[in-house]
Amino acid sequence: MSKSCLMSSIHTGRPRRSSYDDRPRWLRRLEERREYELEMERELNLEVYEKEQEQMEQQQLEEWIIFRPKI
């Protein structure tokens, strides 16, 4: 065991792990909230985009029906 690892385990009572998050709880929660809000915004934007695509396809279909060549 390295000296720094040993010292940190003595100081904190637990071994130093790279997966341990040293950020304060409020900062982690703030970042989690931002990630959640961004994900919700992406989903909402995707829904809006899909609705616009459907409307555009419907409009193109209606225009094709109106202006289709007569056979």
Gaussian input, Z-matrix of N, CA and C with variables (Angstrom, degrees):
# hf/3-21g

backbone

0 1
 N
 C     1     B1
 C     2     B2     1     A1
 N     3     B3     2     A2     1     D1
 C     4     B4     3     A3     2     D2
 C     5     B5     4     A4     3     D3
 N     6     B6     5     A5     4     D4
 C     7     B7     6     A6     5     D5
 C     8     B8     7     A7     6     D6
 N     9     B9     8     A8     7     D7
 C    10    B10     9     A9     8     D8
 C    11    B11    10    A10     9     D9
 N    12    B12    11    A11    10    D10
 C    13    B13    12    A12    11    D11
 C    14    B14    13    A13    12    D12
 N    15    B15    14    A14    13    D13
 C    16    B16    15    A15    14    D14
 C    17    B17    16    A16    15    D15
 N    18    B18    17    A17    16    D16
 C    19    B19    18    A18    17    D17
 C    20    B20    19    A19    18    D18
 N    21    B21    20    A20    19    D19
 C    22    B22    21    A21    20    D20
 C    23    B23    22    A22    21    D21
 N    24    B24    23    A23    22    D22
 C    25    B25    24    A24    23    D23
 C    26    B26    25    A25    24    D24
 N    27    B27    26    A26    25    D25
 C    28    B28    27    A27    26    D26
 C    29    B29    28    A28    27    D27
 N    30    B30    29    A29    28    D28
 C    31    B31    30    A30    29    D29
 C    32    B32    31    A31    30    D30
 N    33    B33    32    A32    31    D31
 C    34    B34    33    A33    32    D32
 C    35    B35    34    A34    33    D33
 N    36    B36    35    A35    34    D34
 C    37    B37    36    A36    35    D35
 C    38    B38    37    A37    36    D36
 N    39    B39    38    A38    37    D37
 C    40    B40    39    A39    38    D38
 C    41    B41    40    A40    39    D39
 N    42    B42    41    A41    40    D40
 C    43    B43    42    A42    41    D41
 C    44    B44    43    A43    42    D42
 N    45    B45    44    A44    43    D43
 C    46    B46    45    A45    44    D44
 C    47    B47    46    A46    45    D45
 N    48    B48    47    A47    46    D46
 C    49    B49    48    A48    47    D47
 C    50    B50    49    A49    48    D48
 N    51    B51    50    A50    49    D49
 C    52    B52    51    A51    50    D50
 C    53    B53    52    A52    51    D51
 N    54    B54    53    A53    52    D52
 C    55    B55    54    A54    53    D53
 C    56    B56    55    A55    54    D54
 N    57    B57    56    A56    55    D55
 C    58    B58    57    A57    56    D56
 C    59    B59    58    A58    57    D57
 N    60    B60    59    A59    58    D58
 C    61    B61    60    A60    59    D59
 C    62    B62    61    A61    60    D60
 N    63    B63    62    A62    61    D61
 C    64    B64    63    A63    62    D62
 C    65    B65    64    A64    63    D63
 N    66    B66    65    A65    64    D64
 C    67    B67    66    A66    65    D65
 C    68    B68    67    A67    66    D66
 N    69    B69    68    A68    67    D67
 C    70    B70    69    A69    68    D68
 C    71    B71    70    A70    69    D69
 N    72    B72    71    A71    70    D70
 C    73    B73    72    A72    71    D71
 C    74    B74    73    A73    72    D72
 N    75    B75    74    A74    73    D73
 C    76    B76    75    A75    74    D74
 C    77    B77    76    A76    75    D75
 N    78    B78    77    A77    76    D76
 C    79    B79    78    A78    77    D77
 C    80    B80    79    A79    78    D78
 N    81    B81    80    A80    79    D79
 C    82    B82    81    A81    80    D80
 C    83    B83    82    A82    81    D81
 N    84    B84    83    A83    82    D82
 C    85    B85    84    A84    83    D83
 C    86    B86    85    A85    84    D84
 N    87    B87    86    A86    85    D85
 C    88    B88    87    A87    86    D86
 C    89    B89    88    A88    87    D87
 N    90    B90    89    A89    88    D88
 C    91    B91    90    A90    89    D89
 C    92    B92    91    A91    90    D90
 N    93    B93    92    A92    91    D91
 C    94    B94    93    A93    92    D92
 C    95    B95    94    A94    93    D93
 N    96    B96    95    A95    94    D94
 C    97    B97    96    A96    95    D95
 C    98    B98    97    A97    96    D96
 N    99    B99    98    A98    97    D97
 C   100   B100    99    A99    98    D98
 C   101   B101   100   A100    99    D99
 N   102   B102   101   A101   100   D100
 C   103   B103   102   A102   101   D101
 C   104   B104   103   A103   102   D102
 N   105   B105   104   A104   103   D103
 C   106   B106   105   A105   104   D104
 C   107   B107   106   A106   105   D105
 N   108   B108   107   A107   106   D106
 C   109   B109   108   A108   107   D107
 C   110   B110   109   A109   108   D108
 N   111   B111   110   A110   109   D109
 C   112   B112   111   A111   110   D110
 C   113   B113   112   A112   111   D111
 N   114   B114   113   A113   112   D112
 C   115   B115   114   A114   113   D113
 C   116   B116   115   A115   114   D114
 N   117   B117   116   A116   115   D115
 C   118   B118   117   A117   116   D116
 C   119   B119   118   A118   117   D117
 N   120   B120   119   A119   118   D118
 C   121   B121   120   A120   119   D119
 C   122   B122   121   A121   120   D120
 N   123   B123   122   A122   121   D121
 C   124   B124   123   A123   122   D122
 C   125   B125   124   A124   123   D123
 N   126   B126   125   A125   124   D124
 C   127   B127   126   A126   125   D125
 C   128   B128   127   A127   126   D126
 N   129   B129   128   A128   127   D127
 C   130   B130   129   A129   128   D128
 C   131   B131   130   A130   129   D129
 N   132   B132   131   A131   130   D130
 C   133   B133   132   A132   131   D131
 C   134   B134   133   A133   132   D132
 N   135   B135   134   A134   133   D133
 C   136   B136   135   A135   134   D134
 C   137   B137   136   A136   135   D135
 N   138   B138   137   A137   136   D136
 C   139   B139   138   A138   137   D137
 C   140   B140   139   A139   138   D138
 N   141   B141   140   A140   139   D139
 C   142   B142   141   A141   140   D140
 C   143   B143   142   A142   141   D141
 N   144   B144   143   A143   142   D142
 C   145   B145   144   A144   143   D143
 C   146   B146   145   A145   144   D144
 N   147   B147   146   A146   145   D145
 C   148   B148   147   A147   146   D146
 C   149   B149   148   A148   147   D147
 N   150   B150   149   A149   148   D148
 C   151   B151   150   A150   149   D149
 C   152   B152   151   A151   150   D150
 N   153   B153   152   A152   151   D151
 C   154   B154   153   A153   152   D152
 C   155   B155   154   A154   153   D153
 N   156   B156   155   A155   154   D154
 C   157   B157   156   A156   155   D155
 C   158   B158   157   A157   156   D156
 N   159   B159   158   A158   157   D157
 C   160   B160   159   A159   158   D158
 C   161   B161   160   A160   159   D159
 N   162   B162   161   A161   160   D160
 C   163   B163   162   A162   161   D161
 C   164   B164   163   A163   162   D162
 N   165   B165   164   A164   163   D163
 C   166   B166   165   A165   164   D164
 C   167   B167   166   A166   165   D165
 N   168   B168   167   A167   166   D166
 C   169   B169   168   A168   167   D167
 C   170   B170   169   A169   168   D168
 N   171   B171   170   A170   169   D169
 C   172   B172   171   A171   170   D170
 C   173   B173   172   A172   171   D171
 N   174   B174   173   A173   172   D172
 C   175   B175   174   A174   173   D173
 C   176   B176   175   A175   174   D174
 N   177   B177   176   A176   175   D175
 C   178   B178   177   A177   176   D176
 C   179   B179   178   A178   177   D177
 N   180   B180   179   A179   178   D178
 C   181   B181   180   A180   179   D179
 C   182   B182   181   A181   180   D180
 N   183   B183   182   A182   181   D181
 C   184   B184   183   A183   182   D182
 C   185   B185   184   A184   183   D183
 N   186   B186   185   A185   184   D184
 C   187   B187   186   A186   185   D185
 C   188   B188   187   A187   186   D186
 N   189   B189   188   A188   187   D187
 C   190   B190   189   A189   188   D188
 C   191   B191   190   A190   189   D189
 N   192   B192   191   A191   190   D190
 C   193   B193   192   A192   191   D191
 C   194   B194   193   A193   192   D192
 N   195   B195   194   A194   193   D193
 C   196   B196   195   A195   194   D194
 C   197   B197   196   A196   195   D195
 N   198   B198   197   A197   196   D196
 C   199   B199   198   A198   197   D197
 C   200   B200   199   A199   198   D198
 N   201   B201   200   A200   199   D199
 C   202   B202   201   A201   200   D200
 C   203   B203   202   A202   201   D201
 N   204   B204   203   A203   202   D202
 C   205   B205   204   A204   203   D203
 C   206   B206   205   A205   204   D204
 N   207   B207   206   A206   205   D205
 C   208   B208   207   A207   206   D206
 C   209   B209   208   A208   207   D207
 N   210   B210   209   A209   208   D208
 C   211   B211   210   A210   209   D209
 C   212   B212   211   A211   210   D210

   B1=1.4612
   B2=1.5259
   B3=1.3109
   B4=1.4614
   B5=1.5262
   B6=1.3094
   B7=1.4645
   B8=1.5314
   B9=1.3512
   B10=1.4688
   B11=1.5257
   B12=1.3320
   B13=1.4566
   B14=1.5262
   B15=1.3214
   B16=1.4586
   B17=1.5254
   B18=1.3211
   B19=1.4648
   B20=1.5260
   B21=1.3251
   B22=1.4598
   B23=1.5199
   B24=1.3377
   B25=1.4585
   B26=1.5267
   B27=1.3287
   B28=1.4659
   B29=1.5241
   B30=1.3107
   B31=1.4598
   B32=1.5314
   B33=1.3209
   B34=1.4636
   B35=1.5189
   B36=1.3270
   B37=1.4487
   B38=1.5149
   B39=1.3054
   B40=1.4657
   B41=1.5196
   B42=1.3215
   B43=1.4656
   B44=1.5232
   B45=1.2989
   B46=1.4612
   B47=1.5220
   B48=1.3160
   B49=1.4654
   B50=1.5115
   B51=1.3131
   B52=1.4621
   B53=1.5245
   B54=1.3445
   B55=1.4588
   B56=1.5318
   B57=1.3241
   B58=1.4585
   B59=1.5223
   B60=1.2965
   B61=1.4588
   B62=1.5281
   B63=1.3357
   B64=1.4631
   B65=1.5257
   B66=1.3332
   B67=1.4662
   B68=1.5294
   B69=1.3203
   B70=1.4696
   B71=1.5311
   B72=1.3094
   B73=1.4632
   B74=1.5324
   B75=1.3425
   B76=1.4654
   B77=1.5215
   B78=1.3470
   B79=1.4581
   B80=1.5291
   B81=1.3351
   B82=1.4737
   B83=1.5174
   B84=1.3381
   B85=1.4689
   B86=1.5284
   B87=1.3332
   B88=1.4574
   B89=1.5277
   B90=1.3418
   B91=1.4593
   B92=1.5205
   B93=1.3390
   B94=1.4617
   B95=1.5236
   B96=1.3256
   B97=1.4658
   B98=1.5300
   B99=1.3480
   B100=1.4658
   B101=1.5230
   B102=1.3399
   B103=1.4638
   B104=1.5235
   B105=1.3336
   B106=1.4574
   B107=1.5312
   B108=1.3295
   B109=1.4632
   B110=1.5245
   B111=1.3324
   B112=1.4631
   B113=1.5218
   B114=1.3181
   B115=1.4693
   B116=1.5286
   B117=1.3350
   B118=1.4631
   B119=1.5318
   B120=1.3320
   B121=1.4594
   B122=1.5304
   B123=1.3426
   B124=1.4665
   B125=1.5214
   B126=1.3372
   B127=1.4647
   B128=1.5234
   B129=1.3236
   B130=1.4598
   B131=1.5223
   B132=1.3356
   B133=1.4597
   B134=1.5173
   B135=1.3256
   B136=1.4564
   B137=1.5258
   B138=1.3338
   B139=1.4621
   B140=1.5282
   B141=1.3190
   B142=1.4664
   B143=1.5237
   B144=1.3280
   B145=1.4622
   B146=1.5303
   B147=1.3353
   B148=1.4637
   B149=1.5252
   B150=1.3288
   B151=1.4646
   B152=1.5228
   B153=1.3340
   B154=1.4643
   B155=1.5234
   B156=1.3406
   B157=1.4643
   B158=1.5246
   B159=1.3290
   B160=1.4662
   B161=1.5273
   B162=1.3350
   B163=1.4679
   B164=1.5236
   B165=1.3333
   B166=1.4553
   B167=1.5317
   B168=1.3275
   B169=1.4589
   B170=1.5232
   B171=1.3276
   B172=1.4643
   B173=1.5269
   B174=1.3342
   B175=1.4596
   B176=1.5261
   B177=1.3329
   B178=1.4634
   B179=1.5229
   B180=1.3205
   B181=1.4632
   B182=1.5297
   B183=1.3334
   B184=1.4660
   B185=1.5263
   B186=1.3292
   B187=1.4657
   B188=1.5235
   B189=1.3087
   B190=1.4576
   B191=1.5244
   B192=1.3485
   B193=1.4677
   B194=1.5267
   B195=1.3178
   B196=1.4636
   B197=1.5235
   B198=1.3278
   B199=1.4617
   B200=1.5278
   B201=1.3078
   B202=1.4690
   B203=1.5191
   B204=1.3054
   B205=1.4668
   B206=1.5292
   B207=1.2872
   B208=1.4680
   B209=1.5239
   B210=1.2995
   B211=1.4714
   B212=1.5081
   A1=108.16
   A2=115.76
   A3=118.90
   A4=110.24
   A5=114.65
   A6=120.00
   A7=110.96
   A8=117.20
   A9=119.05
   A10=110.82
   A11=116.70
   A12=120.02
   A13=109.92
   A14=115.83
   A15=120.91
   A16=110.28
   A17=116.81
   A18=120.79
   A19=110.76
   A20=117.48
   A21=118.67
   A22=110.71
   A23=117.30
   A24=118.71
   A25=110.72
   A26=116.41
   A27=119.68
   A28=109.29
   A29=116.63
   A30=121.72
   A31=111.99
   A32=117.41
   A33=120.73
   A34=113.05
   A35=116.89
   A36=119.21
   A37=112.93
   A38=117.50
   A39=119.98
   A40=108.94
   A41=117.63
   A42=120.00
   A43=111.71
   A44=114.57
   A45=120.47
   A46=108.71
   A47=116.36
   A48=120.62
   A49=108.48
   A50=116.15
   A51=119.93
   A52=110.84
   A53=117.62
   A54=120.06
   A55=111.91
   A56=117.39
   A57=120.33
   A58=109.48
   A59=115.73
   A60=121.66
   A61=109.52
   A62=116.78
   A63=121.50
   A64=113.65
   A65=117.27
   A66=118.63
   A67=110.71
   A68=116.42
   A69=119.16
   A70=110.51
   A71=115.20
   A72=120.67
   A73=111.44
   A74=117.74
   A75=120.19
   A76=111.01
   A77=117.19
   A78=120.54
   A79=110.59
   A80=116.53
   A81=119.93
   A82=110.42
   A83=116.27
   A84=120.30
   A85=110.98
   A86=116.81
   A87=121.02
   A88=110.33
   A89=116.42
   A90=119.94
   A91=111.43
   A92=117.82
   A93=120.69
   A94=110.01
   A95=116.60
   A96=120.82
   A97=110.44
   A98=116.68
   A99=120.46
   A100=110.91
   A101=116.51
   A102=120.37
   A103=110.62
   A104=116.67
   A105=121.66
   A106=110.64
   A107=116.78
   A108=120.62
   A109=111.35
   A110=117.59
   A111=120.51
   A112=110.96
   A113=116.88
   A114=120.90
   A115=110.23
   A116=117.19
   A117=120.64
   A118=110.48
   A119=116.64
   A120=120.92
   A121=110.74
   A122=116.57
   A123=120.24
   A124=111.15
   A125=116.21
   A126=120.02
   A127=110.59
   A128=117.03
   A129=121.01
   A130=110.28
   A131=117.05
   A132=120.71
   A133=111.12
   A134=117.03
   A135=121.09
   A136=110.31
   A137=116.84
   A138=120.53
   A139=110.43
   A140=117.06
   A141=121.27
   A142=109.67
   A143=117.07
   A144=121.88
   A145=110.45
   A146=116.93
   A147=120.15
   A148=111.03
   A149=117.92
   A150=120.88
   A151=110.67
   A152=117.19
   A153=120.43
   A154=110.65
   A155=116.67
   A156=120.54
   A157=110.58
   A158=117.00
   A159=121.01
   A160=110.56
   A161=116.76
   A162=120.10
   A163=110.84
   A164=116.91
   A165=120.69
   A166=110.30
   A167=117.23
   A168=120.46
   A169=110.70
   A170=116.84
   A171=121.01
   A172=110.45
   A173=116.69
   A174=120.88
   A175=110.42
   A176=117.36
   A177=120.52
   A178=110.91
   A179=116.44
   A180=120.49
   A181=110.30
   A182=116.83
   A183=120.57
   A184=110.87
   A185=117.41
   A186=120.23
   A187=110.73
   A188=117.16
   A189=120.46
   A190=110.12
   A191=116.46
   A192=120.39
   A193=109.87
   A194=118.03
   A195=122.10
   A196=110.73
   A197=117.57
   A198=121.39
   A199=113.75
   A200=118.06
   A201=118.90
   A202=110.21
   A203=116.21
   A204=119.44
   A205=110.70
   A206=115.30
   A207=120.53
   A208=108.42
   A209=114.86
   A210=118.95
   A211=110.14
   D1=134.00
   D2=-178.23
   D3=-71.91
   D4=159.05
   D5=-177.87
   D6=-63.76
   D7=-42.45
   D8=-178.42
   D9=-66.07
   D10=-38.08
   D11=177.99
   D12=-65.50
   D13=-42.37
   D14=178.96
   D15=-63.60
   D16=-43.67
   D17=-179.52
   D18=-64.20
   D19=-41.67
   D20=-179.05
   D21=-67.84
   D22=-35.15
   D23=179.14
   D24=-70.16
   D25=-32.27
   D26=176.16
   D27=-69.56
   D28=-42.51
   D29=-175.94
   D30=-68.81
   D31=-45.30
   D32=-173.97
   D33=-98.29
   D34=-18.04
   D35=-177.69
   D36=88.68
   D37=-1.63
   D38=176.88
   D39=-141.15
   D40=152.80
   D41=-178.87
   D42=-65.47
   D43=148.35
   D44=179.13
   D45=-76.74
   D46=123.20
   D47=178.61
   D48=-125.50
   D49=141.77
   D50=-179.35
   D51=-67.78
   D52=-24.55
   D53=-179.34
   D54=-77.32
   D55=-13.74
   D56=179.47
   D57=-71.64
   D58=132.73
   D59=-176.91
   D60=-93.98
   D61=115.61
   D62=-178.23
   D63=-83.80
   D64=-7.73
   D65=-177.66
   D66=-67.25
   D67=150.00
   D68=176.61
   D69=-62.15
   D70=152.97
   D71=-177.59
   D72=-57.42
   D73=-42.84
   D74=-178.15
   D75=-62.01
   D76=-35.89
   D77=-179.97
   D78=-70.34
   D79=-41.93
   D80=176.76
   D81=-60.66
   D82=-44.62
   D83=-179.23
   D84=-64.76
   D85=-40.37
   D86=178.20
   D87=-61.15
   D88=-45.41
   D89=179.71
   D90=-67.41
   D91=-37.67
   D92=176.19
   D93=-63.01
   D94=-40.86
   D95=179.41
   D96=-63.99
   D97=-43.20
   D98=178.07
   D99=-61.04
   D100=-44.23
   D101=178.64
   D102=-60.87
   D103=-42.90
   D104=179.05
   D105=-62.52
   D106=-46.31
   D107=179.96
   D108=-63.22
   D109=-40.42
   D110=177.39
   D111=-63.30
   D112=-40.93
   D113=178.82
   D114=-63.55
   D115=-43.40
   D116=178.64
   D117=-63.68
   D118=-40.43
   D119=178.61
   D120=-64.13
   D121=-41.47
   D122=177.27
   D123=-61.11
   D124=-43.98
   D125=179.60
   D126=-63.57
   D127=-42.86
   D128=179.35
   D129=-63.66
   D130=-44.01
   D131=178.06
   D132=-61.88
   D133=-37.80
   D134=178.47
   D135=-64.97
   D136=-42.89
   D137=178.24
   D138=-62.29
   D139=-44.93
   D140=179.19
   D141=-61.61
   D142=-44.34
   D143=179.60
   D144=-60.98
   D145=-44.80
   D146=-179.81
   D147=-63.74
   D148=-40.40
   D149=178.18
   D150=-64.48
   D151=-42.29
   D152=177.94
   D153=-62.58
   D154=-40.63
   D155=178.23
   D156=-61.88
   D157=-44.45
   D158=178.85
   D159=-61.33
   D160=-43.37
   D161=179.52
   D162=-63.78
   D163=-41.27
   D164=179.76
   D165=-65.12
   D166=-42.85
   D167=178.33
   D168=-62.81
   D169=-41.80
   D170=178.64
   D171=-63.28
   D172=-42.54
   D173=179.11
   D174=-63.90
   D175=-42.49
   D176=178.58
   D177=-63.56
   D178=-39.93
   D179=178.20
   D180=-63.63
   D181=-44.42
   D182=178.86
   D183=-62.96
   D184=-41.79
   D185=178.14
   D186=-64.83
   D187=-39.40
   D188=179.31
   D189=-64.31
   D190=-41.15
   D191=179.12
   D192=-63.16
   D193=-41.89
   D194=-178.64
   D195=-69.38
   D196=-44.10
   D197=-171.71
   D198=-104.25
   D199=12.15
   D200=-178.76
   D201=-64.62
   D202=149.26
   D203=179.56
   D204=-67.66
   D205=140.48
   D206=178.69
   D207=-82.79
   D208=127.63
   D209=-179.06
   D210=-106.00

